[in-house]
Each structure stands twice: as C-alpha cells, then as structure tokens.
Amino acid sequence: MTEISATDVSKRFAALLDAVERRGESFTVVRCGRAIATVAPTRRSTLGSFAITAAELLRGAHDLQIAATARATRRTILTTDVDAFTALPGVSYRVIPLS
C-alpha cells in the first residue's frame, strides 16, 4: 500500500480515485507522520459479480439480475428453463418440470 500525504491527497484527489478505481491501487493517507485513513477499492456490489461470456450475454439482463440477487441473498432459484442459470458461479437453482 502506497503512503500519500494528506496535502497531496487534497491536491490530487481525482487522480487518486482514478488509480483506485481503474488499477485497484490502495493508499494510506498520512498526516504529521501518522496514518489517518485508507483509500482502497470497495468490495463488489452486494448483488455479486459475474464474469460474463459471449454465451451468457444471450441469457438476458433480467436472468443475470435474478441470479445476482439470489446469490447475494443465498436463495435458490426455481425455474422451468433448464439452461437459464447454468455456469453461473455461486448460484443455486432448481429446475421444476412443466406439467
């Protein structure tokens, strides 16, 4: 973690946030030789995150939202679509047959 003075933070705040957001860098803010704060990337959204492949793009945004919510809340999805939620990490689903 890189140390940066509070004065430098105030002068270069936008650049500091860019480094955090785009490159995942973390900084310790130092004032009078003491660490007073940390600026670091936040965790991903509570809805979780998925690496989306070309095949998964065909799934549709609504299915991905359902899957992310189910994953974040540790719920099981009930679906009639056999292929809707396959290959999504951490998503629990159960296929229910149509009558």
N, CA, C and O atoms as CSV, one atom per row, in Angstrom:
chain,resi,resn,atom,element,x,y,z
A,1,MET,N,N,0.856,-1.167,0.000
A,1,MET,CA,C,0.000,0.000,0.000
A,1,MET,C,C,0.905,1.234,0.000
A,1,MET,O,O,1.850,1.324,0.784
A,2,THR,N,N,0.609,2.162,-0.871
A,2,THR,CA,C,1.404,3.373,-1.014
A,2,THR,C,C,0.961,4.417,0.009
A,2,THR,O,O,-0.232,4.620,0.234
A,3,GLU,N,N,1.949,5.075,0.626
A,3,GLU,CA,C,1.617,6.165,1.539
A,3,GLU,C,C,1.555,7.470,0.757
A,3,GLU,O,O,2.344,7.698,-0.160
A,4,ILE,N,N,0.606,8.322,1.131
A,4,ILE,CA,C,0.450,9.622,0.484
A,4,ILE,C,C,0.067,10.634,1.557
A,4,ILE,O,O,-0.736,10.334,2.440
A,5,SER,N,N,0.641,11.832,1.481
A,5,SER,CA,C,0.339,12.842,2.495
A,5,SER,C,C,-1.062,13.397,2.296
A,5,SER,O,O,-1.600,13.385,1.188
A,6,ALA,N,N,-1.636,13.876,3.372
A,6,ALA,CA,C,-2.970,14.469,3.309
A,6,ALA,C,C,-2.965,15.672,2.368
A,6,ALA,O,O,-3.953,15.920,1.677
A,7,THR,N,N,-1.875,16.412,2.336
A,7,THR,CA,C,-1.764,17.559,1.428
A,7,THR,C,C,-1.811,17.110,-0.017
A,7,THR,O,O,-2.500,17.716,-0.837
A,8,ASP,N,N,-1.072,16.034,-0.342
A,8,ASP,CA,C,-1.087,15.512,-1.710
A,8,ASP,C,C,-2.463,14.965,-2.086
A,8,ASP,O,O,-2.893,15.093,-3.232
A,9,VAL,N,N,-3.142,14.364,-1.135
A,9,VAL,CA,C,-4.496,13.858,-1.403
A,9,VAL,C,C,-5.404,15.019,-1.805
A,9,VAL,O,O,-6.165,14.910,-2.766
A,10,SER,N,N,-5.324,16.120,-1.077
A,10,SER,CA,C,-6.195,17.259,-1.384
A,10,SER,C,C,-5.867,17.867,-2.742
A,10,SER,O,O,-6.749,18.408,-3.409
A,11,LYS,N,N,-4.607,17.782,-3.155
A,11,LYS,CA,C,-4.204,18.344,-4.448
A,11,LYS,C,C,-4.523,17.420,-5.610
A,11,LYS,O,O,-4.786,17.885,-6.719
A,12,ARG,N,N,-4.501,16.100,-5.366
A,12,ARG,CA,C,-4.615,15.136,-6.463
A,12,ARG,C,C,-5.740,14.131,-6.230
A,12,ARG,O,O,-5.614,12.965,-6.603
A,13,PHE,N,N,-6.822,14.564,-5.625
A,13,PHE,CA,C,-7.876,13.626,-5.241
A,13,PHE,C,C,-8.473,12.887,-6.431
A,13,PHE,O,O,-8.683,11.676,-6.356
A,14,ALA,N,N,-8.751,13.584,-7.525
A,14,ALA,CA,C,-9.341,12.931,-8.704
A,14,ALA,C,C,-8.393,11.866,-9.263
A,14,ALA,O,O,-8.834,10.772,-9.616
A,15,ALA,N,N,-7.115,12.174,-9.345
A,15,ALA,CA,C,-6.135,11.203,-9.849
A,15,ALA,C,C,-6.012,10.005,-8.898
A,15,ALA,O,O,-5.840,8.869,-9.339
A,16,LEU,N,N,-6.101,10.268,-7.610
A,16,LEU,CA,C,-6.049,9.203,-6.614
A,16,LEU,C,C,-7.235,8.256,-6.791
A,16,LEU,O,O,-7.066,7.037,-6.777
A,17,LEU,N,N,-8.437,8.816,-6.956
A,17,LEU,CA,C,-9.621,7.978,-7.157
A,17,LEU,C,C,-9.531,7.184,-8.460
A,17,LEU,O,O,-9.969,6.035,-8.514
A,18,ASP,N,N,-8.971,7.785,-9.502
A,18,ASP,CA,C,-8.771,7.048,-10.758
A,18,ASP,C,C,-7.858,5.851,-10.545
A,18,ASP,O,O,-8.130,4.766,-11.060
A,19,ALA,N,N,-6.778,6.032,-9.790
A,19,ALA,CA,C,-5.845,4.934,-9.526
A,19,ALA,C,C,-6.524,3.813,-8.736
A,19,ALA,O,O,-6.266,2.632,-8.969
A,20,VAL,N,N,-7.386,4.196,-7.809
A,20,VAL,CA,C,-8.122,3.202,-7.016
A,20,VAL,C,C,-9.121,2.456,-7.887
A,20,VAL,O,O,-9.184,1.227,-7.863
A,21,GLU,N,N,-9.900,3.207,-8.654
A,21,GLU,CA,C,-10.966,2.602,-9.463
A,21,GLU,C,C,-10.419,1.787,-10.633
A,21,GLU,O,O,-10.866,0.663,-10.867
A,22,ARG,N,N,-9.472,2.335,-11.356
A,22,ARG,CA,C,-9.023,1.695,-12.602
A,22,ARG,C,C,-7.926,0.661,-12.418
A,22,ARG,O,O,-7.872,-0.330,-13.146
A,23,ARG,N,N,-7.050,0.891,-11.444
A,23,ARG,CA,C,-5.923,-0.032,-11.277
A,23,ARG,C,C,-5.971,-0.814,-9.969
A,23,ARG,O,O,-5.103,-1.645,-9.704
A,24,GLY,N,N,-6.988,-0.544,-9.152
A,24,GLY,CA,C,-7.136,-1.288,-7.904
A,24,GLY,C,C,-6.097,-0.945,-6.855
A,24,GLY,O,O,-5.866,-1.732,-5.938
A,25,GLU,N,N,-5.466,0.213,-6.972
A,25,GLU,CA,C,-4.434,0.605,-6.014
A,25,GLU,C,C,-5.056,1.004,-4.678
A,25,GLU,O,O,-6.221,1.398,-4.611
A,26,SER,N,N,-4.260,0.895,-3.622
A,26,SER,CA,C,-4.689,1.301,-2.281
A,26,SER,C,C,-3.670,2.294,-1.733
A,26,SER,O,O,-2.474,2.196,-2.010
A,27,PHE,N,N,-4.162,3.247,-0.955
A,27,PHE,CA,C,-3.297,4.286,-0.403
A,27,PHE,C,C,-3.561,4.459,1.084
A,27,PHE,O,O,-4.698,4.350,1.543
A,28,THR,N,N,-2.493,4.730,1.832
A,28,THR,CA,C,-2.609,5.110,3.228
A,28,THR,C,C,-2.356,6.604,3.291
A,28,THR,O,O,-1.305,7.074,2.855
A,29,VAL,N,N,-3.302,7.353,3.828
A,29,VAL,CA,C,-3.167,8.803,3.948
A,29,VAL,C,C,-2.458,9.094,5.265
A,29,VAL,O,O,-2.860,8.614,6.325
A,30,VAL,N,N,-1.381,9.900,5.173
A,30,VAL,CA,C,-0.542,10.189,6.333
A,30,VAL,C,C,-0.572,11.687,6.625
A,30,VAL,O,O,-0.418,12.513,5.725
A,31,ARG,N,N,-0.773,12.020,7.899
A,31,ARG,CA,C,-0.716,13.420,8.345
A,31,ARG,C,C,0.212,13.471,9.551
A,31,ARG,O,O,0.034,12.724,10.513
A,32,CYS,N,N,1.185,14.342,9.494
A,32,CYS,CA,C,2.157,14.510,10.584
A,32,CYS,C,C,2.795,13.178,10.965
A,32,CYS,O,O,3.027,12.908,12.143
A,33,GLY,N,N,3.080,12.338,9.954
A,33,GLY,CA,C,3.753,11.070,10.194
A,33,GLY,C,C,2.864,9.943,10.697
A,33,GLY,O,O,3.347,8.838,10.941
A,34,ARG,N,N,1.558,10.210,10.856
A,34,ARG,CA,C,0.638,9.182,11.346
A,34,ARG,C,C,-0.357,8.802,10.258
A,34,ARG,O,O,-0.882,9.665,9.555
A,35,ALA,N,N,-0.608,7.519,10.129
A,35,ALA,CA,C,-1.627,7.045,9.189
A,35,ALA,C,C,-2.995,7.411,9.753
A,35,ALA,O,O,-3.331,7.073,10.888
A,36,ILE,N,N,-3.777,8.112,8.929
A,36,ILE,CA,C,-5.097,8.549,9.421
A,36,ILE,C,C,-6.255,7.965,8.621
A,36,ILE,O,O,-7.398,7.991,9.078
A,37,ALA,N,N,-5.973,7.440,7.433
A,37,ALA,CA,C,-7.055,6.905,6.613
A,37,ALA,C,C,-6.486,5.973,5.556
A,37,ALA,O,O,-5.294,5.998,5.251
A,38,THR,N,N,-7.361,5.161,5.014
A,38,THR,CA,C,-7.021,4.294,3.896
A,38,THR,C,C,-8.009,4.566,2.771
A,38,THR,O,O,-9.217,4.659,2.991
A,39,VAL,N,N,-7.475,4.689,1.567
A,39,VAL,CA,C,-8.321,4.815,0.379
A,39,VAL,C,C,-8.042,3.575,-0.447
A,39,VAL,O,O,-6.927,3.371,-0.928
A,40,ALA,N,N,-9.069,2.745,-0.609
A,40,ALA,CA,C,-8.886,1.455,-1.283
A,40,ALA,C,C,-10.152,1.110,-2.048
A,40,ALA,O,O,-11.224,1.645,-1.766
A,41,PRO,N,N,-10.021,0.209,-3.022
A,41,PRO,CA,C,-11.226,-0.212,-3.752
A,41,PRO,C,C,-12.233,-0.838,-2.793
A,41,PRO,O,O,-11.860,-1.560,-1.868
A,42,THR,N,N,-13.487,-0.558,-3.022
A,42,THR,CA,C,-14.547,-1.149,-2.228
A,42,THR,C,C,-14.798,-2.563,-2.717
A,42,THR,O,O,-14.377,-2.933,-3.814
A,43,ARG,N,N,-15.466,-3.333,-1.924
A,43,ARG,CA,C,-15.871,-4.662,-2.384
A,43,ARG,C,C,-16.896,-4.506,-3.471
A,43,ARG,O,O,-17.497,-3.446,-3.642
A,44,ARG,N,N,-17.085,-5.573,-4.197
A,44,ARG,CA,C,-18.100,-5.556,-5.247
A,44,ARG,C,C,-19.468,-5.326,-4.646
A,44,ARG,O,O,-19.660,-5.448,-3.436
A,45,SER,N,N,-20.394,-5.002,-5.481
A,45,SER,CA,C,-21.773,-4.792,-5.071
A,45,SER,C,C,-22.287,-5.986,-4.272
A,45,SER,O,O,-21.839,-7.114,-4.477
A,46,THR,N,N,-23.211,-5.740,-3.375
A,46,THR,CA,C,-23.787,-6.834,-2.606
A,46,THR,C,C,-24.577,-7.785,-3.488
A,46,THR,O,O,-24.910,-8.895,-3.072
A,47,LEU,N,N,-24.877,-7.353,-4.705
A,47,LEU,CA,C,-25.565,-8.248,-5.623
A,47,LEU,C,C,-24.599,-9.218,-6.277
A,47,LEU,O,O,-25.019,-10.062,-7.069
A,48,GLY,N,N,-23.324,-9.120,-5.966
A,48,GLY,CA,C,-22.350,-10.044,-6.530
A,48,GLY,C,C,-21.909,-9.607,-7.903
A,48,GLY,O,O,-22.403,-8.625,-8.457
A,49,SER,N,N,-20.983,-10.346,-8.433
A,49,SER,CA,C,-20.493,-10.014,-9.765
A,49,SER,C,C,-20.281,-11.302,-10.531
A,49,SER,O,O,-20.007,-12.352,-9.950
A,50,PHE,N,N,-20.410,-11.211,-11.815
A,50,PHE,CA,C,-20.236,-12.361,-12.680
A,50,PHE,C,C,-19.331,-11.975,-13.830
A,50,PHE,O,O,-19.424,-10.868,-14.361
A,51,ALA,N,N,-18.455,-12.891,-14.212
A,51,ALA,CA,C,-17.715,-12.720,-15.449
A,51,ALA,C,C,-18.645,-13.215,-16.546
A,51,ALA,O,O,-19.048,-14.378,-16.546
A,52,ILE,N,N,-18.981,-12.346,-17.468
A,52,ILE,CA,C,-19.972,-12.694,-18.477
A,52,ILE,C,C,-19.281,-13.073,-19.776
A,52,ILE,O,O,-18.498,-12.296,-20.321
A,53,THR,N,N,-19.572,-14.262,-20.265
A,53,THR,CA,C,-19.029,-14.720,-21.537
A,53,THR,C,C,-20.020,-14.421,-22.642
A,53,THR,O,O,-21.151,-14.014,-22.374
A,54,ALA,N,N,-19.604,-14.620,-23.876
A,54,ALA,CA,C,-20.484,-14.358,-25.019
A,54,ALA,C,C,-21.756,-15.196,-24.926
A,54,ALA,O,O,-22.844,-14.709,-25.234
A,55,ALA,N,N,-21.626,-16.449,-24.503
A,55,ALA,CA,C,-22.807,-17.317,-24.392
A,55,ALA,C,C,-23.769,-16.787,-23.328
A,55,ALA,O,O,-24.986,-16.884,-23.485
A,56,GLU,N,N,-23.230,-16.233,-22.258
A,56,GLU,CA,C,-24.082,-15.731,-21.190
A,56,GLU,C,C,-24.797,-14.451,-21.574
A,56,GLU,O,O,-25.837,-14.132,-20.998
A,57,LEU,N,N,-24.263,-13.711,-22.535
A,57,LEU,CA,C,-24.944,-12.500,-22.981
A,57,LEU,C,C,-26.296,-12.818,-23.591
A,57,LEU,O,O,-27.205,-11.988,-23.574
A,58,LEU,N,N,-26.427,-14.026,-24.131
A,58,LEU,CA,C,-27.694,-14.441,-24.712
A,58,LEU,C,C,-28.759,-14.653,-23.638
A,58,LEU,O,O,-29.953,-14.685,-23.935
A,59,ARG,N,N,-28.327,-14.793,-22.419
A,59,ARG,CA,C,-29.222,-15.063,-21.304
A,59,ARG,C,C,-30.178,-13.913,-21.035
A,59,ARG,O,O,-31.348,-14.138,-20.726
A,60,GLY,N,N,-29.705,-12.719,-21.146
A,60,GLY,CA,C,-30.536,-11.561,-20.877
A,60,GLY,C,C,-30.251,-10.960,-19.517
A,60,GLY,O,O,-29.915,-11.660,-18.562
A,61,ALA,N,N,-30.391,-9.662,-19.451
A,61,ALA,CA,C,-30.071,-8.925,-18.233
A,61,ALA,C,C,-30.967,-9.322,-17.067
A,61,ALA,O,O,-30.513,-9.361,-15.923
A,62,HIS,N,N,-32.224,-9.615,-17.341
A,62,HIS,CA,C,-33.145,-9.954,-16.257
A,62,HIS,C,C,-32.722,-11.234,-15.549
A,62,HIS,O,O,-32.748,-11.296,-14.320
A,63,ASP,N,N,-32.330,-12.264,-16.311
A,63,ASP,CA,C,-31.857,-13.513,-15.696
A,63,ASP,C,C,-30.614,-13.265,-14.848
A,63,ASP,O,O,-30.471,-13.839,-13.769
A,64,LEU,N,N,-29.719,-12.412,-15.335
A,64,LEU,CA,C,-28.499,-12.125,-14.572
A,64,LEU,C,C,-28.814,-11.362,-13.294
A,64,LEU,O,O,-28.168,-11.584,-12.271
A,65,GLN,N,N,-29.792,-10.471,-13.335
A,65,GLN,CA,C,-30.205,-9.753,-12.123
A,65,GLN,C,C,-30.812,-10.715,-11.112
A,65,GLN,O,O,-30.527,-10.632,-9.917
A,66,ILE,N,N,-31.637,-11.615,-11.586
A,66,ILE,CA,C,-32.232,-12.622,-10.698
A,66,ILE,C,C,-31.132,-13.466,-10.070
A,66,ILE,O,O,-31.148,-13.713,-8.864
A,67,ALA,N,N,-30.178,-13.910,-10.882
A,67,ALA,CA,C,-29.088,-14.751,-10.387
A,67,ALA,C,C,-28.227,-14.012,-9.374
A,67,ALA,O,O,-27.857,-14.581,-8.347
A,68,ALA,N,N,-27.906,-12.763,-9.646
A,68,ALA,CA,C,-27.073,-11.978,-8.728
A,68,ALA,C,C,-27.782,-11.765,-7.399
A,68,ALA,O,O,-27.162,-11.860,-6.340
A,69,THR,N,N,-29.073,-11.478,-7.451
A,69,THR,CA,C,-29.838,-11.282,-6.218
A,69,THR,C,C,-29.930,-12.578,-5.422
A,69,THR,O,O,-29.760,-12.574,-4.203
A,70,ALA,N,N,-30.196,-13.681,-6.104
A,70,ALA,CA,C,-30.268,-14.979,-5.423
A,70,ALA,C,C,-28.934,-15.328,-4.775
A,70,ALA,O,O,-28.892,-15.820,-3.648
A,71,ARG,N,N,-27.859,-15.074,-5.484
A,71,ARG,CA,C,-26.522,-15.366,-4.938
A,71,ARG,C,C,-26.244,-14.516,-3.708
A,71,ARG,O,O,-25.759,-15.022,-2.696
A,72,ALA,N,N,-26.550,-13.224,-3.792
A,72,ALA,CA,C,-26.266,-12.316,-2.679
A,72,ALA,C,C,-27.100,-12.624,-1.447
A,72,ALA,O,O,-26.654,-12.407,-0.321
A,73,THR,N,N,-28.307,-13.129,-1.657
A,73,THR,CA,C,-29.202,-13.408,-0.527
A,73,THR,C,C,-29.227,-14.885,-0.158
A,73,THR,O,O,-29.990,-15.310,0.709
A,74,ARG,N,N,-28.380,-15.661,-0.833
A,74,ARG,CA,C,-28.261,-17.101,-0.592
A,74,ARG,C,C,-29.598,-17.823,-0.734
A,74,ARG,O,O,-29.968,-18.651,0.099
A,75,ARG,N,N,-30.306,-17.495,-1.798
A,75,ARG,CA,C,-31.591,-18.144,-2.086
A,75,ARG,C,C,-31.450,-19.060,-3.283
A,75,ARG,O,O,-30.513,-18.932,-4.072
A,76,THR,N,N,-32.374,-19.973,-3.412
A,76,THR,CA,C,-32.408,-20.898,-4.547
A,76,THR,C,C,-33.457,-20.427,-5.538
A,76,THR,O,O,-34.579,-20.081,-5.166
A,77,ILE,N,N,-33.071,-20.420,-6.798
A,77,ILE,CA,C,-33.988,-20.016,-7.866
A,77,ILE,C,C,-34.762,-21.239,-8.322
A,77,ILE,O,O,-34.171,-22.299,-8.532
A,78,LEU,N,N,-36.065,-21.115,-8.479
A,78,LEU,CA,C,-36.897,-22.151,-9.076
A,78,LEU,C,C,-37.202,-21.716,-10.497
A,78,LEU,O,O,-37.690,-20.608,-10.720
A,79,THR,N,N,-36.914,-22.585,-11.460
A,79,THR,CA,C,-37.095,-22.223,-12.860
A,79,THR,C,C,-37.578,-23.415,-13.671
A,79,THR,O,O,-37.373,-24.567,-13.287
A,80,THR,N,N,-38.219,-23.128,-14.792
A,80,THR,CA,C,-38.590,-24.188,-15.729
A,80,THR,C,C,-37.599,-24.253,-16.890
A,80,THR,O,O,-37.660,-25.170,-17.709
A,81,ASP,N,N,-36.695,-23.289,-16.961
A,81,ASP,CA,C,-35.706,-23.211,-18.034
A,81,ASP,C,C,-34.435,-23.954,-17.616
A,81,ASP,O,O,-33.696,-23.499,-16.743
A,82,VAL,N,N,-34.195,-25.086,-18.243
A,82,VAL,CA,C,-33.066,-25.946,-17.879
A,82,VAL,C,C,-31.726,-25.226,-18.004
A,82,VAL,O,O,-30.829,-25.457,-17.194
A,83,ASP,N,N,-31.576,-24.363,-18.997
A,83,ASP,CA,C,-30.290,-23.724,-19.266
A,83,ASP,C,C,-30.152,-22.304,-18.714
A,83,ASP,O,O,-29.104,-21.685,-18.901
A,84,ALA,N,N,-31.153,-21.778,-18.053
A,84,ALA,CA,C,-31.149,-20.364,-17.678
A,84,ALA,C,C,-30.023,-19.968,-16.735
A,84,ALA,O,O,-29.475,-18.874,-16.874
A,85,PHE,N,N,-29.662,-20.812,-15.786
A,85,PHE,CA,C,-28.718,-20.393,-14.760
A,85,PHE,C,C,-27.488,-21.300,-14.655
A,85,PHE,O,O,-26.761,-21.253,-13.662
A,86,THR,N,N,-27.261,-22.115,-15.668
A,86,THR,CA,C,-26.080,-22.977,-15.660
A,86,THR,C,C,-24.823,-22.137,-15.803
A,86,THR,O,O,-24.851,-21.072,-16.421
A,87,ALA,N,N,-23.748,-22.599,-15.250
A,87,ALA,CA,C,-22.416,-21.984,-15.354
A,87,ALA,C,C,-22.310,-20.609,-14.703
A,87,ALA,O,O,-21.383,-19.863,-15.016
A,88,LEU,N,N,-23.212,-20.256,-13.823
A,88,LEU,CA,C,-23.073,-19.022,-13.064
A,88,LEU,C,C,-22.569,-19.395,-11.676
A,88,LEU,O,O,-23.275,-20.063,-10.920
A,89,PRO,N,N,-21.363,-18.974,-11.335
A,89,PRO,CA,C,-20.760,-19.395,-10.073
A,89,PRO,C,C,-21.539,-18.922,-8.854
A,89,PRO,O,O,-21.954,-17.766,-8.774
A,90,GLY,N,N,-21.726,-19.822,-7.922
A,90,GLY,CA,C,-22.363,-19.482,-6.661
A,90,GLY,C,C,-23.872,-19.338,-6.711
A,90,GLY,O,O,-24.482,-18.929,-5.724
A,91,VAL,N,N,-24.488,-19.664,-7.841
A,91,VAL,CA,C,-25.936,-19.529,-7.967
A,91,VAL,C,C,-26.584,-20.891,-7.760
A,91,VAL,O,O,-26.266,-21.858,-8.451
A,92,SER,N,N,-27.483,-20.947,-6.813
A,92,SER,CA,C,-28.210,-22.179,-6.530
A,92,SER,C,C,-29.558,-22.116,-7.251
A,92,SER,O,O,-30.316,-21.160,-7.086
A,93,TYR,N,N,-29.843,-23.138,-8.046
A,93,TYR,CA,C,-31.121,-23.167,-8.759
A,93,TYR,C,C,-31.634,-24.588,-8.831
A,93,TYR,O,O,-30.877,-25.552,-8.711
A,94,ARG,N,N,-32.930,-24.698,-9.030
A,94,ARG,CA,C,-33.566,-25.993,-9.193
A,94,ARG,C,C,-34.575,-25.910,-10.322
A,94,ARG,O,O,-35.403,-25.000,-10.360
A,95,VAL,N,N,-34.504,-26.857,-11.237
A,95,VAL,CA,C,-35.429,-26.893,-12.360
A,95,VAL,C,C,-36.669,-27.657,-11.943
A,95,VAL,O,O,-36.592,-28.782,-11.449
A,96,ILE,N,N,-37.817,-27.021,-12.151
A,96,ILE,CA,C,-39.082,-27.682,-11.856
A,96,ILE,C,C,-39.732,-28.026,-13.198
A,96,ILE,O,O,-39.822,-27.168,-14.075
A,97,PRO,N,N,-40.183,-29.265,-13.364
A,97,PRO,CA,C,-40.747,-29.678,-14.642
A,97,PRO,C,C,-42.110,-29.031,-14.895
A,97,PRO,O,O,-42.872,-28.746,-13.971
A,98,LEU,N,N,-42.378,-28.814,-16.162
A,98,LEU,CA,C,-43.710,-28.343,-16.554
A,98,LEU,C,C,-44.654,-29.545,-16.560
A,98,LEU,O,O,-44.238,-30.650,-16.908
A,99,SER,N,N,-45.872,-29.352,-16.193
A,99,SER,CA,C,-46.847,-30.458,-16.141
A,99,SER,C,C,-47.299,-30.849,-17.501
A,99,SER,O,O,-48.116,-31.759,-17.642
